[in-house]
Amino acid sequence: MITWIASTPDRRLMERDIAANGAASENGLALTGESLQQIQGFGGCFNELGYLAMERYLDEQSKETIFRELFSPDELNFTFNRAPVGARVWATGGPAGKTSNGRMNLAGTGSYPTESECGDGTNSWAYAEYVFHLINHYFKNGATAYVYWNMVLSEIVSTWGWQQNSLYAVDSRKGTFTRTPEWYVMRHFATYVRPGATLLKTTGHFNAMGLVFRNPDGTLAAVVQNALEKPMDFSFTDPAGEDRCFTVTLEPRSFNTFVVE
């Protein structure tokens, strides 16, 4: 079975089952048979501004919803998180140090980006597309986890002096929250790429806009972006079996996850 989950600027997390119909387009991703690094998971940074936004402006039900969505295995499934303590960075397993390539090295556990670039507070779809690019870039260059920066923020300008992007945007006047476009980017990855998954090497015209992982249960998770303003045909090829090959048309400016059993 192949499940396709798609999000566009107008519609989010549209899910459908599709049939294996063969790889009929030259645009796509093809597995090479080579396995790369093991993925530890996805997460975010615990910081005081996110905590204050929730405690000051949200009711208990809203806070419970955010915590459940962040950490539930059926939602974002954040399992690899970090917290700043003074001048040090702490993550799952202990203290970390920054390497020359901009990633953090945690002894014995691999390397990962410490945070997404913080953005400008607009929480736009265009910036979410950039975050997709960042995730793709880091994993393609050996990262074993991806850690987002601000999980929750209100619209109030902080002591940093400028507004930043976040997964959840809290409205301090209304006491409500919204899921931003970057929340959907993280969900397209973190919900379907399980801790312990293996990144698989690929070739094809979508190689710069997609990643494929093999989960510990044997399912494949292909996460692909169409960053263009027009629909694009996309084919997935697995030399191990025709029952895993398919062709679909991706909507403009869409994020897509394919779970192949």
N, C-alpha and C positions, 0 to 999 in steps of 0.2 A: 504494500500500500504506500502511496505517496501523498503526503499532506502538504498543501501550499498555503502559507500565511503571507498576506501582502498588506502593506500600509502605504497610503498616498497622502498628500497634503489635505485631501478632503475626506478620506475614509481610512479607518485604522483597523488593523488586525482582522482583515477579511480572510476567512478560512474555508478551504474546500479540498475535497479529495480529487486527485487527477489520476489518469491511467498512464501506464508506461507505453508511450507511443513512438519510441525511437528518437534518436538525435538527428533531426532533419535540418538543422540550421548550422552554418559555419560559425555563428556567434554563440559562445557558450564556455563551459568549463568541462575539461576531461581529466579524469584521474590518471596519474602516471603509474600507479602501483607503489609509489614511495611514500613512507610514513615519515613525518617530521616530529616536532616536539610534542610532549604531553601537556595538556592544558590544565592548570590548577583551578581555574574558575574566574568569576567576575565579582566585582565589588565596588564599594564607594568609600569615601572618607567620612569618618565621624568628626564633625566640627561643631563648635559652640553656636555658630550662627544658624545652622539647621535645627539644632535643639531648641534654641530660643524662638525661632519662627513657629515651631510646632507648639511649644508650651504656652506661648503668649496669645496665640491667635486661633488655635484649633481646638475643637471639642474632643472628648475621649474617643468617640466613634471614628472621627477622621484620623486621629493619630493611630488608632488600631489598624485602620485600613492601610495607611502608609507602611507601617511596620510589617504587616502581613504581606503586602505586595513586594516589599524589598527583599524579604528573607524566606518567604515560602517557596518550597521546591516547585510548586505549580505556577509561580509568578516569576519575578526577576531572579530569585534563587541566588542572591548575593552571598557567597561563601568565602570570599577572599577580600578582606576589608583592612583599612588602615586608619590609624589615629595619630595626630601629631601630639607629642608630649614634650613641651619645651622646644628645644632645637632639634629633637630627634624624631624620626619617623618609625612608628611601630606597626607591624603588620602581622598576619597570621604566622606564628612561629618565632617572632622576635624582632630585634632592631635591624635596620637596613642601611646600606650606604649607597650613594649615587655613583654610577659608573660613567665613563667618558662618552657613552652613546646616549645618555639622557634617560636610561632606564635605571631602576633600582635593583640592586643585588641583595637578596636575602640568603644568607649562608645556607647552602644545602637545599634550597628550594627553587632555584631558577631566577629569572629576571622579569621585570614588568614595569610599565609606566606608572609613575606614582599618582597621576591624575590626568583627566582630560584638560585641554586648554580651557580656560575659564569663560571665554565668550564675553558678551557685552550686556547681558541682561535681557536681550530681546527674545530669546528662546525661539528663534525662527526655524522654519523647516530647512532653510539654506544652511544654517549652522549645524543642524543635525546631520545633514549630508556630509559636512566636513568632519564631524565626529566619526561617522561611518568610515571615512577615509583614514582617520587616525587609527581606529581599531584594526583595519585591514593592514595598515603600514606596520604597526608594532608586531602583530602576529607573523606577518611575512618576514620580519627581521628577527625572529627568535623569541619574542616575549612568551611567557608561560601563563600569564594572567593579564587581565585588563581592569584597572581601578579607576572609577569615575571620581570626579572631584566633589562638587556640591550636590548632595542628595536632595536637600530641601533648602529653599531660601524664600524669604518674603521680598517684596518690592522695595523695601527700605534700603537706602544706600548705606553700606557698612563702613567700618573704619578703614577698609582698603581704599575708599574714595571713589569707587565705581561699582556699578551693578554687574553681576555675573550670572551666567546660565546655571540651571539646575534641572534635576529630574522632576521635581515637584515645585510648582510656583504657588506660594501662599499669598492670598489677598488679605492683608491685615485689617482692612475696613469691613469686609464681608465675613471674615472668619471661614473662608473656603479655600480649597486648593484645586489646582488643575495639573494634569499630567502633560508635560511639555513634549515636543517632538523628540528630544533626546531620550526621554523615557522609552519611547517606542523603538529607537535604535537599540538601546540596551536590551529591551525585551526580545527583539528579534534574534539577538545573540544568546543572552544569558539563560533564557527559558529553555532553549532547545539544545544548547551545547553544554553538556553536563560535565561537572568536575571529573577529571580523569580521561576526558576525550583526547584524541590524537589528531593534530592537524595533518591533513593529507596534501601532498604536492599535486598541483594542477597545472594544466596548460590551457590555452585558448584565449579568445578575444576578450573574455570577461575576467581574465586573470587579475587585472588591476582593480576589479570591482566586486570580487567575490572570494569566499573562503569555504572550504569543505572540511568537516570534522567527522571522525568516527567515534561515536559514543561508546562507553564501556559495554552497553547492551548490544552493540553491533549495528545500531541504526546510524544512518548518515544524516548530518545536518549541513545543508548548503545554504549560506547566507549571501545574498546577491543584491547589488544596487543597480538600478537604472537611473543614472543621474541626468539623462537627456530629457529634453522637452517633448519627445516623441516616443511612441511605443517601440519596443525592441524585442525581436525574437531572441529566445534564449534556449539553448540545448544543454542538457547534462548527459555526460557519457561516462559510464563505469565499465571498463573492459571485462570486469568480473561477471557481468550478467546483463542481458538485454532487458530484464525485468526491472532494472534500475535506470534505464535511459528514457529521457522524455524531452519534449519540446513544448514551450509555452510562449506567450507574448506578455512581456512585462509592461505594466503601465508606466507612463512618464513619471519621472522623479519619485520612484517607488523603492521601498525596502521590501525584500522578499526572503522568506525562509522556506526551504523545502526539507521535510523530514521524510527520509526514504527508509522503509523497513525491509 
